[in-house]
Amino acid sequence: MSTFDKSMALTGEPPKSLSTIQKLATLLGLSGLGIFLLAMFNINFPNKGLWLSISLSAIAIGIIWFSWDAYSTKLPGIKNDGVWFKSISSRGLWGWVAGIALTGFYIVLYFYPEYLGLVSDGANKGIIALFDPLSRLLSGNPASQWFVYGTLYTVAILAFGIKFLWKYRHNRYEKLRTISVMFFQTAFAFIIPELMARLNGHKILNGGSLPYYDLKNVWPLNYYNFESYRIKAFLSSGEIGFALLIFGILSIFVITPILTYKYGKRWYCSWVCGCGGLAETAGDSFRQLSDKSTFAWKVERWVVHSVVVFVTLMTTAVIYSYLGTDTSKYWLTKSTFLLSVGGLLTLVFGWVMIFKREQLQKDALYGAIGYFVIIIALIGFHFFSGEGEVFLFKSGTLRKSYSFLIGSVFSGVIGTGFYPIFGSRVWCRFGCPMAAILGFQQRLFSRFRITTNGGQCISCGNCSTYCEMGIDVRAYAQKGENIVRSSCVGCGICSAVCPRGVLKLENGPLEGRIDSNQVLLGNDVDLMSLVNKK
């Protein structure tokens, strides 16, 4: 009897029940989580290093084994395997259970680490004690809740990254960028910062102490990087600390603009960033849940621009609060610093309004309001702030407020915990100030765009469905327009899931990036140019 599938349905096969291998893989993964659950109830494991290895291996192997059975026997290419018919990926019961469980974990992690076993004045207990051997191996210090989180975060990106590689093995671009985020998370965000802790107090640091530094984090993600205690730590650590401080500054004003000009914001958001890495790997099953409505787009622009204004003012306030006023002692005084910030912002805003206003379009309103708020606040800093205070608030209070509202609640509890409810890029789309700043650069002076061949589009909607940033890609494809959007992270999934090869990620000249007339003559650019000249 033939088993050849003669179905021509574009939606693929209906969802099937789990195979025996998938059930065994799920059981193996849950057994690894079970060890963590037992540790949470203070079950004493005599050899913590061994049990930690067993639990992490069980989780990773369970994910990889499940993924291998799900994708290895299928032909290369994207399959719409009934994602809207599975409870976990369509906001069904299991989706809500997963969302509530993840949200609960983040609440405990950020606000109640003692329930995970963190002890401030003694030996750790519970889950955190289970991670002590690994932490001491890398940094020489006992584990914290952040080390536990970093370890689980890295394991998730590696294990689900392998799943992602199997699922998108037909697309070279997806394989390369997945390997990239796996590397940067493992090396730059996890191993290197832990090993750097071993240098603290060493003679090569002149007795100084390097602060924990994720080398791939750029301001405003590392909004705390220019606080007085970190500046002192950098400067007290000799040439290494000074080099890291200079690297942090160059990352903002040199490295980031150059790379964004050449490649768009994808160089960071889809190839380097840990938040994006988790969203692309562990969050891949939920990418279709992103809201594509016009209302969500409007909310996105207001919220993310507000976060940029907030983080700019907060960072300026923190630096301003510990600068001096005596020009004979300090080359950078409070007044000089505020004038420099205001001058830089005025220069950028003026250049955009003069030369790029047409491209900015409606977002010019958001830019003007944000610029006005920042300038008024800078003037207020100068006239109404005292020593160590900004208006009536201590500078540290502003940072703590931002850290709580944006760094913890938004990026962690909501941004990741709500993957199964709102999609995998909630934080990147609505709250990440880095994504907003890079998006501003991408929109106005980047060579990156997604070109479309409208004559080949069959309006299947795969591109819009799987766009995790909520962009209606099909609307551009149907008209043959290049896609140049601030929010686009260049993940390339829209191109990977297109059955006709309509979409292509490109870096080209700035001229003609946004051309809505190509579809009129079947995307014949040269012929269209001739018509426009008449």
VENUR-V820129 format. One record per backbone hydrogen bond with DSSP energy under -0.5 kcal/mol. NH is the residue of the N-H (numbers start at 1). CO is the residue of the C=O. E is the energy in kcal/mol with one decimal. If there is no record, write none. Layout:
# VENUR-V820129
nh=NH co=CO e=E
nh=NH co=CO e=E
This chain:
# VENUR-V820129
nh=6 co=4 e=-0.7
nh=12 co=9 e=-1.1
nh=23 co=19 e=-2.2
nh=24 co=20 e=-2.3
nh=25 co=21 e=-2.7
nh=26 co=22 e=-2.3
nh=27 co=23 e=-2.3
nh=28 co=24 e=-2.3
nh=29 co=25 e=-2.4
nh=30 co=26 e=-2.5
nh=31 co=27 e=-1.6
nh=32 co=28 e=-1.4
nh=33 co=29 e=-1.8
nh=34 co=30 e=-2.1
nh=35 co=31 e=-1.4
nh=36 co=32 e=-1.2
nh=37 co=33 e=-2.1
nh=38 co=34 e=-2.4
nh=39 co=35 e=-2.2
nh=40 co=36 e=-2.0
nh=41 co=37 e=-1.1
nh=42 co=39 e=-1.9
nh=43 co=38 e=-2.0
nh=45 co=43 e=-0.5
nh=46 co=44 e=-0.6
nh=48 co=46 e=-0.7
nh=51 co=47 e=-2.2
nh=52 co=48 e=-2.7
nh=53 co=49 e=-2.0
nh=54 co=50 e=-2.4
nh=55 co=51 e=-2.4
nh=56 co=52 e=-2.6
nh=57 co=53 e=-2.3
nh=58 co=54 e=-2.4
nh=59 co=55 e=-2.1
nh=60 co=56 e=-2.5
nh=61 co=57 e=-3.0
nh=62 co=58 e=-2.1
nh=63 co=59 e=-2.1
nh=64 co=60 e=-2.5
nh=65 co=61 e=-3.0
nh=66 co=62 e=-2.2
nh=67 co=63 e=-2.4
nh=68 co=64 e=-2.6
nh=69 co=65 e=-2.0
nh=70 co=66 e=-1.8
nh=71 co=67 e=-2.3
nh=72 co=68 e=-2.3
nh=74 co=71 e=-1.3
nh=81 co=79 e=-1.7
nh=82 co=11 e=-0.7
nh=82 co=80 e=-2.1
nh=85 co=82 e=-2.1
nh=86 co=83 e=-0.6
nh=89 co=86 e=-0.6
nh=90 co=86 e=-0.6
nh=90 co=87 e=-0.7
nh=92 co=87 e=-2.1
nh=95 co=87 e=-0.8
nh=96 co=92 e=-2.2
nh=97 co=93 e=-2.4
nh=98 co=94 e=-2.5
nh=99 co=95 e=-2.3
nh=100 co=96 e=-2.8
nh=101 co=97 e=-2.4
nh=102 co=98 e=-2.6
nh=103 co=99 e=-2.4
nh=104 co=100 e=-2.5
nh=105 co=101 e=-2.1
nh=106 co=102 e=-2.2
nh=107 co=103 e=-2.2
nh=108 co=104 e=-2.2
nh=109 co=105 e=-2.6
nh=110 co=106 e=-2.6
nh=111 co=107 e=-2.4
nh=112 co=107 e=-0.7
nh=112 co=108 e=-1.5
nh=115 co=112 e=-1.8
nh=116 co=113 e=-1.4
nh=117 co=114 e=-1.0
nh=118 co=113 e=-1.7
nh=122 co=119 e=-0.6
nh=125 co=117 e=-3.2
nh=128 co=116 e=-2.2
nh=128 co=125 e=-0.5
nh=129 co=125 e=-1.6
nh=130 co=126 e=-1.1
nh=131 co=127 e=-0.9
nh=131 co=128 e=-0.9
nh=132 co=129 e=-1.0
nh=135 co=131 e=-2.2
nh=136 co=132 e=-2.8
nh=137 co=133 e=-1.8
nh=138 co=134 e=-1.8
nh=139 co=135 e=-2.8
nh=140 co=135 e=-1.1
nh=141 co=135 e=-0.8
nh=148 co=144 e=-2.0
nh=149 co=145 e=-2.2
nh=150 co=146 e=-2.7
nh=151 co=147 e=-2.4
nh=152 co=148 e=-2.4
nh=153 co=149 e=-2.8
nh=154 co=150 e=-2.2
nh=155 co=151 e=-2.5
nh=156 co=152 e=-2.4
nh=157 co=153 e=-2.2
nh=158 co=154 e=-2.4
nh=159 co=155 e=-2.9
nh=160 co=156 e=-2.6
nh=161 co=157 e=-1.2
nh=162 co=158 e=-1.6
nh=163 co=159 e=-1.5
nh=164 co=160 e=-2.5
nh=165 co=161 e=-2.3
nh=166 co=162 e=-2.0
nh=167 co=163 e=-2.5
nh=168 co=164 e=-2.4
nh=169 co=166 e=-1.1
nh=171 co=168 e=-2.0
nh=172 co=170 e=-0.5
nh=175 co=171 e=-1.6
nh=176 co=172 e=-2.3
nh=177 co=173 e=-2.3
nh=178 co=174 e=-1.7
nh=179 co=175 e=-2.1
nh=180 co=176 e=-1.9
nh=181 co=177 e=-2.2
nh=182 co=178 e=-2.1
nh=183 co=179 e=-2.1
nh=184 co=180 e=-2.7
nh=185 co=181 e=-2.1
nh=186 co=182 e=-2.0
nh=187 co=183 e=-3.1
nh=188 co=184 e=-0.7
nh=189 co=184 e=-1.6
nh=190 co=185 e=-0.7
nh=191 co=186 e=-2.5
nh=192 co=187 e=-2.8
nh=194 co=190 e=-1.1
nh=195 co=191 e=-2.5
nh=196 co=192 e=-2.4
nh=197 co=193 e=-1.0
nh=198 co=195 e=-1.3
nh=199 co=196 e=-1.6
nh=200 co=197 e=-0.9
nh=201 co=208 e=-2.3
nh=202 co=199 e=-2.6
nh=205 co=202 e=-1.8
nh=206 co=203 e=-1.8
nh=207 co=202 e=-1.5
nh=208 co=205 e=-2.0
nh=215 co=188 e=-0.8
nh=215 co=213 e=-0.9
nh=217 co=214 e=-2.1
nh=221 co=218 e=-2.4
nh=222 co=218 e=-0.5
nh=223 co=220 e=-0.8
nh=223 co=221 e=-1.1
nh=225 co=222 e=-2.4
nh=227 co=224 e=-1.6
nh=230 co=227 e=-0.5
nh=231 co=227 e=-2.4
nh=232 co=228 e=-2.6
nh=233 co=229 e=-1.6
nh=234 co=230 e=-2.6
nh=235 co=231 e=-2.5
nh=236 co=232 e=-2.0
nh=237 co=234 e=-1.2
nh=238 co=235 e=-0.8
nh=240 co=237 e=-0.6
nh=241 co=237 e=-0.8
nh=242 co=238 e=-2.2
nh=243 co=239 e=-2.5
nh=244 co=240 e=-2.1
nh=245 co=241 e=-2.0
nh=246 co=242 e=-2.5
nh=247 co=243 e=-2.5
nh=248 co=244 e=-2.1
nh=249 co=245 e=-1.7
nh=250 co=246 e=-2.9
nh=251 co=247 e=-2.2
nh=252 co=248 e=-0.8
nh=252 co=249 e=-0.6
nh=253 co=249 e=-1.9
nh=254 co=250 e=-2.6
nh=255 co=250 e=-2.2
nh=256 co=251 e=-1.7
nh=258 co=254 e=-1.9
nh=259 co=255 e=-2.4
nh=260 co=256 e=-2.4
nh=261 co=257 e=-2.2
nh=262 co=258 e=-2.0
nh=263 co=259 e=-2.9
nh=264 co=260 e=-2.1
nh=267 co=264 e=-1.3
nh=268 co=265 e=-1.2
nh=269 co=265 e=-2.5
nh=270 co=266 e=-1.5
nh=271 co=266 e=-0.8
nh=272 co=268 e=-1.8
nh=273 co=268 e=-3.2
nh=277 co=273 e=-2.0
nh=278 co=274 e=-2.4
nh=279 co=275 e=-2.1
nh=280 co=276 e=-2.3
nh=281 co=277 e=-1.6
nh=282 co=278 e=-0.7
nh=283 co=278 e=-1.9
nh=284 co=281 e=-1.1
nh=286 co=283 e=-2.0
nh=287 co=284 e=-1.2
nh=289 co=286 e=-1.8
nh=290 co=287 e=-1.3
nh=297 co=293 e=-1.5
nh=298 co=294 e=-2.1
nh=299 co=295 e=-2.5
nh=300 co=296 e=-2.6
nh=301 co=297 e=-1.9
nh=302 co=298 e=-2.0
nh=303 co=299 e=-2.8
nh=304 co=300 e=-2.5
nh=305 co=301 e=-1.6
nh=306 co=302 e=-1.7
nh=307 co=303 e=-2.1
nh=308 co=304 e=-1.6
nh=309 co=305 e=-2.1
nh=310 co=306 e=-2.5
nh=311 co=307 e=-2.8
nh=312 co=308 e=-2.2
nh=313 co=309 e=-2.4
nh=314 co=310 e=-2.6
nh=315 co=311 e=-2.4
nh=316 co=312 e=-2.3
nh=317 co=313 e=-2.7
nh=318 co=314 e=-2.2
nh=319 co=315 e=-2.3
nh=320 co=316 e=-2.8
nh=321 co=317 e=-1.9
nh=322 co=318 e=-0.7
nh=322 co=319 e=-0.9
nh=323 co=320 e=-1.1
nh=327 co=325 e=-0.8
nh=329 co=326 e=-1.3
nh=330 co=326 e=-2.3
nh=333 co=331 e=-0.7
nh=334 co=324 e=-2.1
nh=337 co=333 e=-2.5
nh=338 co=334 e=-2.4
nh=339 co=335 e=-2.5
nh=340 co=336 e=-2.2
nh=341 co=337 e=-2.5
nh=342 co=338 e=-2.7
nh=343 co=339 e=-2.6
nh=344 co=340 e=-2.5
nh=345 co=341 e=-2.4
nh=346 co=342 e=-2.3
nh=347 co=343 e=-2.4
nh=348 co=344 e=-2.4
nh=349 co=345 e=-2.9
nh=350 co=346 e=-2.8
nh=351 co=347 e=-2.2
nh=352 co=348 e=-2.2
nh=353 co=349 e=-2.6
nh=354 co=350 e=-1.9
nh=355 co=351 e=-2.7
nh=356 co=351 e=-0.5
nh=356 co=352 e=-2.1
nh=360 co=356 e=-2.2
nh=361 co=357 e=-2.0
nh=363 co=360 e=-1.7
nh=364 co=361 e=-1.9
nh=365 co=362 e=-1.5
nh=366 co=362 e=-0.6
nh=367 co=363 e=-2.4
nh=368 co=364 e=-2.6
nh=369 co=365 e=-2.3
nh=370 co=366 e=-2.5
nh=371 co=367 e=-2.6
nh=372 co=368 e=-2.4
nh=373 co=369 e=-2.5
nh=374 co=370 e=-2.3
nh=375 co=371 e=-2.5
nh=376 co=372 e=-2.3
nh=377 co=373 e=-2.2
nh=378 co=374 e=-2.5
nh=379 co=375 e=-2.1
nh=380 co=376 e=-2.1
nh=381 co=377 e=-2.5
nh=382 co=378 e=-1.6
nh=383 co=379 e=-1.7
nh=384 co=380 e=-2.8
nh=385 co=381 e=-0.8
nh=388 co=321 e=-0.6
nh=389 co=386 e=-1.6
nh=390 co=393 e=-4.1
nh=393 co=390 e=-2.3
nh=395 co=388 e=-1.4
nh=397 co=394 e=-1.0
nh=398 co=394 e=-1.2
nh=399 co=395 e=-1.8
nh=400 co=396 e=-2.5
nh=401 co=397 e=-2.2
nh=402 co=398 e=-2.4
nh=403 co=399 e=-3.0
nh=404 co=400 e=-2.4
nh=405 co=401 e=-2.7
nh=406 co=402 e=-2.5
nh=407 co=402 e=-1.8
nh=408 co=403 e=-1.3
nh=409 co=404 e=-2.6
nh=410 co=405 e=-1.4
nh=411 co=406 e=-2.5
nh=412 co=408 e=-1.3
nh=413 co=408 e=-2.0
nh=414 co=409 e=-2.7
nh=415 co=410 e=-3.0
nh=416 co=412 e=-1.5
nh=417 co=412 e=-1.6
nh=418 co=414 e=-1.6
nh=419 co=416 e=-1.7
nh=421 co=418 e=-1.7
nh=422 co=418 e=-2.9
nh=423 co=418 e=-0.6
nh=423 co=419 e=-1.6
nh=426 co=423 e=-0.6
nh=429 co=425 e=-2.3
nh=430 co=426 e=-2.7
nh=431 co=426 e=-0.5
nh=431 co=427 e=-2.0
nh=432 co=427 e=-2.2
nh=433 co=431 e=-0.6
nh=436 co=432 e=-1.6
nh=437 co=433 e=-2.4
nh=438 co=434 e=-2.7
nh=439 co=435 e=-2.1
nh=440 co=436 e=-2.0
nh=441 co=437 e=-1.9
nh=442 co=438 e=-2.7
nh=443 co=439 e=-2.6
nh=444 co=440 e=-1.6
nh=445 co=441 e=-2.6
nh=446 co=442 e=-0.7
nh=447 co=261 e=-2.9
nh=449 co=506 e=-2.2
nh=450 co=483 e=-1.6
nh=451 co=449 e=-0.6
nh=451 co=504 e=-2.5
nh=453 co=502 e=-1.0
nh=454 co=452 e=-0.6
nh=456 co=453 e=-1.9
nh=457 co=453 e=-0.6
nh=457 co=454 e=-0.8
nh=465 co=461 e=-2.5
nh=466 co=462 e=-2.3
nh=467 co=464 e=-0.8
nh=468 co=466 e=-0.8
nh=470 co=467 e=-1.2
nh=473 co=471 e=-1.9
nh=475 co=472 e=-0.8
nh=476 co=472 e=-0.8
nh=476 co=473 e=-0.7
nh=477 co=473 e=-2.4
nh=478 co=474 e=-2.9
nh=479 co=475 e=-0.8
nh=480 co=476 e=-0.8
nh=480 co=477 e=-0.7
nh=481 co=476 e=-2.2
nh=483 co=450 e=-3.1
nh=484 co=482 e=-0.8
nh=488 co=485 e=-0.6
nh=496 co=492 e=-2.1
nh=497 co=493 e=-2.5
nh=498 co=495 e=-0.6
nh=501 co=498 e=-0.5
nh=504 co=451 e=-1.9
nh=506 co=449 e=-2.8
nh=508 co=447 e=-2.8
nh=513 co=510 e=-1.3
nh=515 co=513 e=-0.7
nh=519 co=479 e=-0.9
nh=520 co=517 e=-1.4
nh=521 co=518 e=-1.3
nh=522 co=519 e=-1.6
nh=523 co=518 e=-2.5
nh=524 co=518 e=-0.5
nh=524 co=521 e=-0.9
nh=525 co=523 e=-1.4
nh=528 co=524 e=-2.2
nh=529 co=525 e=-2.0
nh=530 co=526 e=-1.6
nh=531 co=527 e=-1.9
nh=532 co=528 e=-2.3
nh=533 co=529 e=-1.2
nh=534 co=530 e=-0.7
nh=534 co=531 e=-1.0
